[in-house]
């Protein structure tokens, strides 16, 4: 989409956005830093990455949760591998913050987020994605809290020994919580960490809601009735999370939010694989060329998901969890972190009140953090 084709941000939307607490609960910048040598201090194009420090500053976002994503193979690499990967992430995120003291500040609590807003810097929080990162050890979980983790995503696409995932990749667990899984939930509650149910199976989610004394978060999930995908949540699940005071943060990935795009991406991947193999780089280039031909998901589709969750779960229970830098294709005009104001404008265009837009942008998540998340133990 050309710059001149982008929807205008009205004075009202711009002012509302600037004054609001804006929180994105899931961003995979740290994975690009560790796996690709991506330099977050340098401004990149959206085709290179969705996030860097210059664009975070420009975005006006208040707080960004950076994910410490532990990929599934680390669960198979022997004792220590998955936990050490999680620690490498926390070290990298803290190093990034330390390198940019005028722009970024570590945050552990709601009070930290408010201070960052007042001081004109971006608050950075840490979320650990993949329960296999703790390697069935509550001591490991406590260490992640000590290093600043505000939430644990109980599974990734792979289930683990104590919680099932929505996909069960690699023939891993999809069933609910085990007795040890309930101990993990109790310890997360005790530590003042959010229980993140994105990626979990329906059985695990039901068990979590029965076991947790605190509200939970879905840090990057969307609405299944609008796009049937196991990563998305049913209306029953949306209502159950809301009934316990939780928040569902909408994922921006076109594959998850639009059936047309999911089918088109599946077809492109099949076609790219069917052609003569070549090198990995050549296969990747073929796929990217095919994906570039697919018309982008309209921004309205993403707003439909926000709208649906607001109607089903309630306006107090929806937020933003972009999954930037962990996803391939985004809706039109949401090319990178600078585009959040377009969501404010789109919600106003749908008739949302200023107060309700503020809730979606971050006030709901801030309330949840205030309710659940405690400071790092000294």
Secondary structure, 3 states (H helix, E strand, C coil): CCHHHCCCCCHHHHHHHHHCCCEEEEECHHHHHHHHCCCCCCCCCCCCCCCCHHHHHHHCCCEEEEEEECCHHHHHCCCCHHHHHHHHHHHHHHHHHHHCCCCEEECCCHHHHHHHHHHCCEEEEEEEECHHHHCCCHHHHHHHHHCCEEEEECCCCCCCCCCCECCCHHHCCCCCCCHHHHHHHHHHHHHCCEEECCCECHHHHHHHHHHCCCCCEECCCCECCCCCCCCCECHHHHHHHHHCCCEEEECCEHHHHCHHHHHHHHHHHHHHHHCCCCCHHHHHHHHHHHHHCCCCCCHHHHHHHHHHHHHHCCHHHEEECCCECCCCCECCCCCCHHHHHHHHHHHHHCCCCHHHHHHHHHHHHHHHHHHHCCCCCC
